[in-house]
């Protein structure tokens, strides 16, 4: 339960914080470190449930992975050293683990079975199964591989040229990872730029990876070589605190070492377009990724329209952006966001349900939502939908609600931000 300890009786959010390591990059560092020969050292790894699933999967396939909090060491003999797991692989709630591993497992010379928790089990996998089957992957499951559990029998893969029917970094990554093992070249063509952490990390580990605009090509000519990876702070986690500081009166917050990859910084663009006071400093590149410090001060906001030009760069942040919009003068329209309906839950429906319960003036549309501001949130009892981003949105809403906000279950927050409440307590001024 979130009670009166998180409502507007608290003061502004002030101070500095280091947000947890980026979830997307942490997953990929474990995957490529396990496929590469040698020792990979990972700093600032996200010690959250999703990323721990990825570690356990490669341990089941014989990789020596030692973890001490946010420091991880991967000792691997490369692909040749991987062995058939003795038990089915459990992906938990992690869609990233599921879809990216489905790009790797079909090329391994053994049989695997993969499954997930009840929420992941109803998320569609055909978007990755379709191109992988075209490459020669042998994958079977319910409704021709639409849903987990899945059976994967290793086979020879061939390179393809694939034009993505959806704007999805996970699908792009699955095909490129499969291309590591496929004969010839594999080319993926995007509709719009999506997060490019896979491409950056493949290059860092020595893969023959080329990108030109929306076209990305990889071949199997190079053996991956272990390298050290420093994971920047996760901007998707930072987004919740950025929004909190933008709407809680008199806030002045600085988040340090946050990832600033341009495919992920849509949240910063939205904050600036709405009129938020945002300053970025100390920018630098580490392990192929741009990072820096973000300062945000609370001030008045205005409504905007968010459409397909921005959606791929902030898809995970849309729930908390909807909350942000409730505190902006005028109307905010979020459209072209159908992808939200196939996340951990139907996030369009969940966000509208929660914010309406809390007193916001918000409408659900087929591909997004319309938010009329500025709304005074009154508080109330809400569901988290077992979705970490929905649960954190509810907590941030409680900071400006007239009365307390009760959330049925906050355990999912550990998936991506295990130190969330600790960090909130650090920056709240009484």
C-alpha angles and dihedrals in degrees: 000000000000107000139166092316087079108045139093094289085081119088131239125306107253136168142038131302140178108221120216121274119283111274096211093050093044091056092049094046091057093045097049093037088056092048093046126083115246138017121328118192116200121195124196093014113178106253092203131128097257095053092044087059089059091051092050092049093058092043086057087055093053104266117142106230120173118191130191106176106290094354116088132179119196118196111189140165089208128248091322090062096056116109135199111273116242093218136034115280114249116213094182111195094329114122090177092056091047099048098040094045088052086064091055107035098062091063097051116100097242144055125273136178119206131193140166143202120286092272096050090044091068096046113103118252098177091095088070098028092059098061093036091054088051087056090054101265116158104220127152136176146120114340092004094309098316093128140026138287094075134181115216122190115189117246142158113285129207128207120256140181108240128186109204113238090196134042096248130142088193093060092044090050095048092054093045092049090050087050089064087072102029125104114252123359129325118208127190121193118197130208090218135355114283129180109307102200091121093055092046093049095044088057091047090055092050103259120155093247125157130181130189115176107304094347121093126184131188135172136187098247096110133063111223113248122206117254138172117264128199110197115215122221114282111256090199089061092040089055092073092055092042090055091045091054091045093057106029107088118255094005121156113178135169122198114198131216095002119169111255100186103157091230089063106038099087089113090063091049090051093049091051093046089052090053101257119156102245127166126182121200143161094040116182141147124248126171090355094304129107117231138168147146123291122203120191131182126191117252138141118302136204132210122259141176118257115196142155092301089071106018098090089054096052108023093129093047097054096096093059091038087059088055089048089053092056087067096048123095112248131008128323119198121199112191141157088043101121088133088076089072093066099046124102084308135350092291095187092059094039095051094047092047093051098043092047089052090052092051105264123143100235135145129203118230131184093260103022142326145282118228122195114201161239096040129173106223113220102191130234144153116310140174123240093207085221086279118133095211093048091049093050091048088056092051092050090048089056090062091069101029121115091226133022124289118226115203118195096218131005098173092103090069088079088069093077110359113032092167095048098118093040089055093046090053091051095057102036113105114209 
